[in-house]
Amino acid sequence: MKLAFTIFCWIGVIACGIFLRFDQLSKRPFHADEATGARITAMRMEAGGYQFDPTHYHGPILSGLAMEISKRNGENHWQAMTKGSLRLLPALAGCLVLLVPLLWIKRYGALPMLLAAALLATSPLLVYYSRMFIHEMLLVLFGMLALLCIIRFPRYGLPGLFIGFMFATKETFAISMLAWMAAACGIALEKSGMFNSAWLRLNWKNYRNPVIFSLLAAAIVSILFYTDGFRHPQGALDALKTFFVYKTGEGHAKPFAWYLQLLALPQQSGGFWWFGTPVVMLAVFAFGLGFRKDSPAPLVIRFIAYAAVGHYLIYSLIDYKTPWLACLPWAHVCLLAGFAITGMARMRLAVKLGLSLLVGAALITQFQQARLASGRFASDERNPFAYVPTRQEMETLEPWLRKLQQAAPEFPLEPLAVIGKDYWPLPWYLRSYDQIGYWPSPPVNLAERAMVFAMPEVADQVTRQLETTHTLLPRGLRAGVPIYLFVKNDLWRIWMESGK
């Protein structure tokens, strides 16, 4: 009966996680970062090869796997790609993350790992970014598997395998490496002092081969991906070069405590409260259990806690901050929080009751927030996890352009013109058109174009150039970023007379 109940609970947790990640997966407008990732995937698919750009765009695994999924769905070029096929990859990765705690059950118990899986399944942060075509959920999946192997299966280079996958996913894997090394140093200091030479020699002898094998495995795996199967050897050097030449966009600087405010402290937005406070409280309680003599996994609990804190300290010290960077650290917190109910049967009744209420509050509030974040507020800046979301009206742009062309077939819309910079995800919504020109400033013959899209920084210039020939139609592109559509007067007059 106990086994059957446990299996039933696991099925329920996994089913809940799948539902939250796949329900209406294609509905939310495409984010700018999703659109750029889709374009890289399309270019790689159409060119038949890949060359890594060390200044931007992260590692090659996302585009490589997405390319195969798109091909299997018959989407072999830019115009044919769909949001559903592209988002399938991070959604699958997000679901696989829920299975990682299953690999911890034998050593650390079914109930603690079930709670960890449930917290991962319902986390609004992890749910939201499991539904977005960016690198983060692959990084979370490989990171959680690497963490498991570091703790449970350190021999034979297995941790290095997943660390190599992390490196090939995103250069921020280096932050995880620093956090894990710092956590290991913290454990070493607690046990016998970092600078005890005898202790260091003994442990180096025990772990020398696993470390060497892991480094080799990580190097081979990452080089394989960055060189596109050794077809582009320069990619191996570019992978290292990216740590020195990578360029981050402007406007992402945040204060030191931003991640703390995002995940731990309650905040009201859109008439709702957003918070991960119960999960943090469970994690803190679990950390306390890591110092009890009767704890079944004191070193593991403390290692995960130190690693989670290390991640957040490093990310907090970096001015560049986005919600998705917190995904892997938050997965550490959810795993740690699962240990809060370790040995619960031996606890006092009051503690059991308090923990039960806290677990219930964590799961219920997380589920509610996940549904809001991925549903009603999926592309709303009042959602704290929706970072510079695309305006919902962009979903109607392409259908409206088709109707406009049908109303005036004698006026071809192409070639279209896009003026200015930072116009993503607009190219995604114009991908059905073959003739599009992109200029940082308006060209001399701009008035000849039937349709012109202008970004805010060049809107005045374009308006002066087209004020007698085109009609201005302001639209929203991203949160806080408008875009100005200019339609040739003759075309606009026909559209208005059509009454569509």
C-alpha positions as CSV (number, residue, x, y, z in Angstrom):
1,M,0.0,0.0,0.0
2,K,2.8,2.4,0.9
3,L,4.6,1.6,-2.4
4,A,1.4,2.0,-4.4
5,F,0.7,5.4,-2.7
6,T,4.2,6.6,-3.4
7,I,4.0,5.6,-7.1
8,F,0.6,7.3,-7.3
9,C,2.0,10.5,-5.8
10,W,5.0,10.5,-8.2
11,I,2.6,10.0,-11.2
12,G,0.6,13.0,-9.9
13,V,3.6,15.2,-9.5
14,I,5.0,14.4,-13.0
15,A,1.5,14.8,-14.6
16,C,1.1,18.2,-12.9
17,G,4.6,19.3,-14.1
18,I,3.8,18.2,-17.7
19,F,0.4,20.0,-17.6
20,L,2.0,23.2,-16.4
21,R,4.7,23.1,-19.1
22,F,2.6,22.0,-22.1
23,D,-0.8,23.6,-21.6
24,Q,-1.3,26.1,-24.4
25,L,2.4,26.1,-25.0
26,S,2.2,28.0,-28.3
27,K,-0.2,30.7,-27.1
28,R,2.2,33.3,-25.6
29,P,3.8,35.7,-28.1
30,F,7.4,35.0,-29.0
31,H,10.0,36.7,-26.9
32,A,12.8,38.7,-28.5
33,D,15.4,36.1,-27.3
34,E,13.3,33.3,-28.6
35,A,13.1,34.9,-32.0
36,T,16.9,35.4,-32.2
37,G,17.4,31.8,-31.1
38,A,14.9,30.6,-33.8
39,R,16.8,32.6,-36.4
40,I,20.1,31.0,-35.4
41,T,18.5,27.6,-35.6
42,A,17.1,28.3,-39.0
43,M,20.4,29.7,-40.3
44,R,22.2,26.6,-39.0
45,M,19.6,24.3,-40.6
46,E,19.7,26.1,-43.9
47,A,23.5,26.4,-44.1
48,G,24.1,22.8,-43.0
49,G,26.8,23.8,-40.5
50,Y,27.5,25.9,-37.5
51,Q,30.1,28.4,-36.4
52,F,30.1,29.6,-32.8
53,D,30.0,33.4,-32.2
54,P,32.0,34.1,-29.0
55,T,30.6,37.6,-28.6
56,H,26.9,36.6,-28.3
57,Y,24.2,34.0,-28.5
58,H,25.6,31.3,-26.1
59,G,26.3,27.7,-26.8
60,P,25.3,25.4,-29.7
61,I,23.3,22.7,-28.0
62,L,19.9,24.6,-28.1
63,S,20.0,25.3,-31.8
64,G,21.4,21.8,-32.6
65,L,18.6,19.9,-30.8
66,A,15.9,22.3,-31.9
67,M,17.0,21.9,-35.5
68,E,16.4,18.2,-35.3
69,I,13.0,18.6,-33.7
70,S,12.0,21.1,-36.4
71,K,13.2,18.8,-39.2
72,R,11.2,15.9,-37.7
73,N,8.1,18.2,-37.8
74,G,8.7,19.1,-41.4
75,E,9.9,22.6,-40.6
76,N,13.1,22.8,-42.7
77,H,13.5,26.6,-43.1
78,W,12.8,29.9,-41.4
79,Q,9.4,30.5,-42.9
80,A,8.1,27.1,-41.8
81,M,9.2,27.2,-38.2
82,T,6.6,27.3,-35.4
83,K,6.6,28.3,-31.8
84,G,5.2,24.9,-30.8
85,S,8.1,22.9,-32.3
86,L,10.8,25.3,-30.9
87,R,9.3,25.4,-27.4
88,L,8.9,21.6,-27.3
89,L,12.6,21.3,-26.4
90,P,12.7,23.4,-23.2
91,A,9.3,22.0,-22.2
92,L,10.7,18.4,-22.4
93,A,13.9,19.5,-20.6
94,G,11.7,21.0,-17.8
95,C,9.8,17.8,-17.5
96,L,13.0,15.7,-17.3
97,V,14.3,17.9,-14.5
98,L,11.4,16.5,-12.4
99,L,12.8,13.0,-12.8
100,V,16.2,13.9,-11.4
101,P,15.1,13.5,-7.7
102,L,14.1,10.0,-8.6
103,L,17.8,9.2,-8.8
104,W,18.3,10.3,-5.2
105,I,15.5,8.2,-3.7
106,K,17.6,5.1,-2.8
107,R,20.1,7.1,-0.8
108,Y,18.0,9.9,0.7
109,G,14.4,8.6,0.9
110,A,11.2,8.7,-1.2
111,L,9.3,11.4,0.6
112,P,12.0,14.1,0.6
113,M,12.7,13.5,-3.1
114,L,9.0,13.5,-3.9
115,L,8.7,16.9,-2.2
116,A,11.7,18.2,-4.1
117,A,10.1,17.0,-7.4
118,A,6.8,18.6,-6.5
119,L,8.5,21.9,-5.7
120,L,10.4,21.7,-9.0
121,A,7.2,20.8,-10.9
122,T,5.1,23.7,-9.6
123,S,7.8,26.5,-9.4
124,P,6.5,29.5,-11.4
125,L,10.0,30.5,-12.3
126,L,10.9,27.0,-13.7
127,V,7.5,26.5,-15.3
128,Y,7.7,29.9,-17.1
129,Y,11.1,29.3,-18.5
130,S,10.3,25.7,-19.5
131,R,7.8,27.3,-21.9
132,M,10.4,29.7,-23.5
133,F,12.8,28.8,-26.3
134,I,16.0,29.8,-24.6
135,H,19.0,27.9,-23.2
136,E,18.1,28.0,-19.5
137,M,16.1,24.8,-19.0
138,L,18.7,22.7,-20.8
139,L,21.3,24.3,-18.4
140,V,19.0,23.4,-15.4
141,L,18.7,19.8,-16.6
142,F,22.4,19.2,-17.2
143,G,23.3,21.2,-14.0
144,M,21.0,19.1,-11.8
145,L,22.4,15.9,-13.4
146,A,26.0,17.2,-12.9
147,L,25.2,18.0,-9.2
148,L,23.8,14.5,-8.7
149,C,26.9,12.9,-10.2
150,I,29.3,15.1,-8.2
151,I,27.6,13.9,-5.0
152,R,26.6,10.3,-5.8
153,F,28.7,9.2,-8.8
154,P,32.0,11.1,-8.8
155,R,34.0,8.3,-10.3
156,Y,34.7,7.5,-14.0
157,G,34.3,11.1,-15.2
158,L,30.5,11.0,-15.1
159,P,30.2,14.5,-13.6
160,G,32.4,15.8,-16.4
161,L,30.0,14.5,-19.0
162,F,27.2,16.7,-17.8
163,I,29.5,19.6,-17.1
164,G,30.5,19.4,-20.8
165,F,26.9,19.5,-21.8
166,M,26.5,22.6,-19.5
167,F,29.5,24.3,-21.2
168,A,28.0,23.6,-24.6
169,T,24.7,25.0,-23.5
170,K,25.8,28.3,-22.0
171,E,29.0,30.0,-20.8
172,T,27.3,30.7,-17.4
173,F,28.1,27.1,-16.5
174,A,31.4,28.6,-15.1
175,I,29.3,30.3,-12.3
176,S,28.0,26.9,-11.3
177,M,31.5,25.5,-11.3
178,L,32.6,28.3,-9.0
179,A,29.6,27.8,-6.7
180,W,30.2,24.0,-6.4
181,M,33.9,24.5,-5.8
182,A,33.2,27.0,-3.1
183,A,30.6,24.6,-1.5
184,A,33.2,21.8,-1.5
185,C,35.8,24.2,0.1
186,G,33.2,25.0,2.8
187,I,32.7,21.4,3.6
188,A,36.4,20.8,3.7
189,L,36.9,23.7,6.1
190,E,34.2,22.3,8.4
191,K,35.7,18.8,8.4
192,S,39.4,19.2,8.9
193,G,40.7,22.5,7.6
194,M,41.5,23.4,4.0
195,F,45.2,23.8,4.6
196,N,45.8,20.5,6.4
197,S,48.4,19.1,4.1
198,A,47.9,15.5,5.1
199,W,44.1,15.7,4.6
200,L,44.7,17.4,1.2
201,R,47.1,14.7,0.1
202,L,44.7,11.9,1.1
203,N,41.8,13.4,-0.7
204,W,43.8,14.2,-3.8
205,K,44.8,10.6,-3.9
206,N,41.2,9.4,-3.6
207,Y,39.7,11.9,-6.1
208,R,42.7,12.4,-8.5
209,N,41.5,10.0,-11.2
210,P,37.8,11.1,-11.0
211,V,38.8,14.7,-11.4
212,I,41.1,14.0,-14.3
213,F,38.5,11.8,-16.0
214,S,35.8,14.5,-15.5
215,L,38.0,17.2,-16.9
216,L,38.7,15.1,-20.0
217,A,35.0,14.2,-20.4
218,A,34.0,17.8,-20.1
219,A,36.6,19.0,-22.6
220,I,35.7,16.3,-25.2
221,V,31.9,16.9,-25.0
222,S,32.1,20.7,-25.1
223,I,34.7,20.6,-28.0
224,L,32.5,18.2,-29.9
225,F,29.6,20.7,-29.9
226,Y,31.6,23.9,-30.3
227,T,33.5,22.6,-33.3
228,D,30.3,21.2,-34.9
229,G,31.6,17.6,-34.7
230,F,35.2,18.7,-35.3
231,R,34.3,20.3,-38.6
232,H,35.2,23.8,-37.4
233,P,38.2,23.6,-35.1
234,Q,38.3,27.3,-34.4
235,G,35.1,26.8,-32.3
236,A,37.1,25.2,-29.5
237,L,39.2,28.4,-29.1
238,D,36.1,30.6,-29.5
239,A,34.4,28.7,-26.7
240,L,37.2,29.9,-24.4
241,K,37.4,33.3,-26.0
242,T,33.8,34.0,-25.1
243,F,34.6,34.5,-21.5
244,F,36.7,37.6,-22.5
245,V,34.8,39.1,-25.4
246,Y,31.1,38.3,-24.7
247,K,28.9,41.4,-25.0
248,T,25.8,41.8,-22.8
249,G,23.0,44.1,-23.8
250,E,22.3,47.4,-22.1
251,G,19.5,48.1,-19.7
252,H,19.8,45.0,-17.5
253,A,21.7,46.3,-14.5
254,K,19.9,45.6,-11.3
255,P,20.7,46.1,-7.5
256,F,22.5,43.5,-5.5
257,A,19.3,42.2,-3.7
258,W,17.2,41.9,-6.9
259,Y,17.1,38.1,-6.9
260,L,16.2,38.0,-3.2
261,Q,13.3,40.4,-3.9
262,L,12.3,38.3,-7.0
263,L,12.1,34.9,-5.3
264,A,12.0,35.2,-1.6
265,L,10.2,38.4,-0.6
266,P,6.5,38.8,-1.3
267,Q,5.6,41.4,-3.9
268,Q,2.2,42.5,-5.2
269,S,1.7,43.0,-8.9
270,G,-1.4,42.9,-11.1
271,G,-3.6,42.5,-8.0
272,F,-1.8,39.3,-7.0
273,W,1.0,38.3,-4.6
274,W,4.1,36.7,-6.0
275,F,6.5,35.0,-3.7
276,G,8.6,31.9,-3.1
277,T,8.9,32.5,0.7
278,P,7.6,29.1,1.8
279,V,10.1,27.3,-0.3
280,V,13.0,29.4,1.1
281,M,11.7,28.7,4.6
282,L,11.7,24.9,3.9
283,A,15.3,25.2,2.5
284,V,16.5,27.1,5.6
285,F,14.9,24.4,7.8
286,A,16.6,21.7,5.8
287,F,19.9,23.5,6.1
288,G,19.4,23.4,9.9
289,L,18.8,19.6,9.7
290,G,22.2,19.3,8.0
291,F,23.9,20.0,11.3
292,R,22.0,17.4,13.3
293,K,23.9,14.3,14.2
294,D,21.0,12.0,13.3
295,S,20.6,13.5,9.8
296,P,21.0,10.8,7.1
297,A,22.8,13.2,4.7
298,P,24.3,16.1,6.6
299,L,27.2,16.8,4.2
300,V,24.9,16.6,1.1
301,I,22.4,19.0,2.6
302,R,25.1,21.5,3.5
303,F,26.8,21.1,0.2
304,I,23.6,21.9,-1.7
305,A,22.9,24.8,0.6
306,Y,26.4,26.3,0.2
307,A,26.1,25.8,-3.6
308,A,22.7,27.6,-3.8
309,V,24.0,30.5,-1.7
310,G,27.2,30.6,-3.8
311,H,25.2,30.8,-7.0
312,Y,23.1,33.7,-5.8
313,L,26.0,35.6,-4.3
314,I,27.9,35.4,-7.6
315,Y,24.9,36.3,-9.7
316,S,24.0,39.1,-7.3
317,L,27.5,40.6,-7.6
318,I,27.1,40.8,-11.3
319,D,25.2,43.9,-12.4
320,Y,23.6,42.1,-15.4
321,K,20.5,40.3,-14.1
322,T,17.5,38.6,-15.6
323,P,15.0,36.2,-14.1
324,W,16.1,33.2,-16.1
325,L,19.6,33.3,-14.7
326,A,18.0,32.3,-11.4
327,C,16.6,29.0,-12.7
328,L,19.5,26.7,-11.9
329,P,20.1,28.2,-8.5
330,W,16.4,28.0,-7.7
331,A,16.4,24.3,-8.7
332,H,19.1,23.9,-6.0
333,V,16.8,25.6,-3.5
334,C,13.9,23.3,-4.4
335,L,16.1,20.2,-4.0
336,L,17.3,21.4,-0.7
337,A,13.8,22.2,0.5
338,G,12.8,18.6,-0.2
339,F,15.3,17.5,2.6
340,A,13.2,19.5,5.1
341,I,11.0,16.5,5.7
342,T,13.9,14.1,6.1
343,G,13.2,12.1,9.3
344,M,9.9,13.8,9.8
345,A,8.5,10.7,11.6
346,R,10.9,11.4,14.5
347,M,10.0,15.0,14.9
348,R,7.7,16.5,17.5
349,L,4.1,16.9,16.7
350,A,4.2,20.7,16.6
351,V,7.1,20.6,14.1
352,K,5.3,18.0,12.0
353,L,2.2,20.2,11.9
354,G,4.3,23.4,11.0
355,L,6.2,21.6,8.3
356,S,3.0,20.1,6.8
357,L,1.4,23.6,6.7
358,L,4.5,25.0,5.1
359,V,4.7,22.3,2.5
360,G,1.0,22.8,1.7
361,A,1.4,26.5,1.4
362,A,4.5,26.1,-0.9
363,L,2.8,23.8,-3.3
364,I,-0.5,25.5,-3.4
365,T,0.9,29.0,-3.9
366,Q,3.5,27.9,-6.4
367,F,0.8,26.2,-8.5
368,Q,-1.4,29.2,-8.4
369,Q,1.5,31.5,-9.4
370,A,2.6,29.1,-12.1
371,R,-0.8,29.1,-13.7
372,L,-1.0,32.9,-13.6
373,A,2.6,33.3,-14.9
374,S,2.0,31.0,-17.8
375,G,-1.6,31.9,-18.5
376,R,-3.3,35.2,-17.9
377,F,0.0,37.1,-17.2
378,A,2.2,35.1,-19.7
379,S,3.1,38.2,-21.7
380,D,2.4,40.9,-19.1
381,E,5.1,43.1,-17.5
382,R,3.1,42.8,-14.2
383,N,4.3,39.2,-14.1
384,P,7.7,39.4,-12.4
385,F,9.0,36.4,-14.4
386,A,8.0,37.9,-17.8
387,Y,11.1,39.9,-18.6
388,V,10.5,42.6,-21.3
389,P,7.6,40.5,-22.8
390,T,6.4,40.9,-26.4
391,R,3.1,42.7,-26.7
392,Q,0.1,40.5,-27.4
393,E,-0.9,42.6,-30.4
394,M,2.2,41.3,-32.3
395,E,0.3,38.0,-32.7
396,T,-2.2,39.9,-35.0
397,L,0.4,41.6,-37.2
398,E,0.9,38.9,-39.8
399,P,-2.9,38.1,-40.2
400,W,-3.6,41.8,-40.6
401,L,-0.9,42.2,-43.2
402,R,-2.5,39.3,-45.2
403,K,-5.9,40.9,-45.0
404,L,-4.4,44.2,-46.1
405,Q,-2.8,42.6,-49.1
406,Q,-6.1,40.9,-50.0
407,A,-7.9,44.2,-49.9
408,A,-5.4,45.8,-52.3
409,P,-3.7,43.1,-54.4
410,E,-2.6,45.7,-56.9
411,F,-0.3,47.2,-54.2
412,P,2.4,44.7,-53.3
413,L,3.6,45.0,-49.7
414,E,7.1,43.8,-50.4
415,P,9.8,44.9,-50.1
416,L,9.2,45.8,-46.5
417,A,11.5,48.2,-44.6
418,V,12.6,48.0,-41.0
419,I,14.4,51.1,-39.7
420,G,16.4,51.3,-36.5
421,K,18.0,48.8,-34.1
422,D,16.8,46.3,-31.4
423,Y,13.8,45.3,-33.4
424,W,13.4,41.7,-32.3
425,P,11.1,39.8,-32.3
426,L,9.7,41.6,-35.3
427,P,11.6,39.5,-37.8
428,W,9.8,36.4,-36.5
429,Y,6.4,37.9,-37.2
430,L,7.6,39.0,-40.7
431,R,9.2,35.7,-41.6
432,S,6.6,34.8,-44.3
433,Y,8.0,37.7,-46.4
434,D,11.1,37.2,-48.5
435,Q,11.9,40.8,-49.3
436,I,12.7,42.8,-46.2
437,G,15.4,45.5,-45.8
438,Y,16.9,46.4,-42.4
439,W,18.6,49.8,-42.0
440,P,19.9,51.5,-38.9
441,S,18.8,54.9,-40.3
442,P,16.3,55.7,-43.1
443,P,17.6,55.4,-46.7
444,V,16.9,58.1,-49.2
445,N,14.3,56.2,-51.2
446,L,12.2,55.1,-48.2
447,A,9.0,56.7,-49.5
448,E,8.9,54.1,-52.3
449,R,8.2,51.3,-49.8
450,A,4.6,50.5,-49.2
451,M,5.2,49.4,-45.6
452,V,7.8,50.8,-43.2
453,F,8.5,49.8,-39.6
454,A,10.4,52.3,-37.5
455,M,11.9,51.9,-34.0
456,P,11.5,54.7,-31.5
457,E,15.0,56.1,-31.9
458,V,14.5,56.9,-35.6
459,A,10.7,57.5,-35.5
460,D,11.1,61.3,-35.9
461,Q,13.4,61.0,-38.9
462,V,11.1,58.5,-40.6
463,T,8.1,60.7,-39.8
464,R,9.6,63.7,-41.5
465,Q,10.5,61.7,-44.5
466,L,7.1,60.0,-44.9
467,E,4.7,62.6,-43.6
468,T,3.2,63.3,-47.0
469,T,3.2,59.8,-48.4
470,H,2.4,57.5,-45.6
471,T,-0.1,57.1,-42.7
472,L,1.3,56.5,-39.3
473,L,0.0,53.6,-37.2
474,P,1.7,53.2,-33.7
475,R,1.9,49.7,-32.3
476,G,3.4,48.0,-29.3
477,L,6.5,45.7,-29.9
478,R,7.8,44.9,-26.4
479,A,6.9,46.1,-22.9
480,G,7.8,49.8,-22.9
481,V,9.0,49.7,-26.5
482,P,6.6,50.9,-29.3
483,I,7.1,50.4,-33.0
484,Y,5.8,52.7,-35.7
485,L,4.1,51.3,-38.8
486,F,3.9,53.6,-41.9
487,V,1.5,52.5,-44.6
488,K,1.4,54.2,-48.0
489,N,-1.6,56.5,-48.3
490,D,-3.1,54.9,-51.3
491,L,-2.9,51.5,-49.7
492,W,-4.4,52.8,-46.5
493,R,-7.3,54.4,-48.3
494,I,-8.2,51.2,-50.0
495,W,-8.0,49.4,-46.7
496,M,-10.3,51.9,-45.0
497,E,-12.8,51.7,-47.9
498,S,-12.8,47.9,-47.7
499,G,-14.3,48.1,-44.2
500,K,-12.4,45.0,-43.0
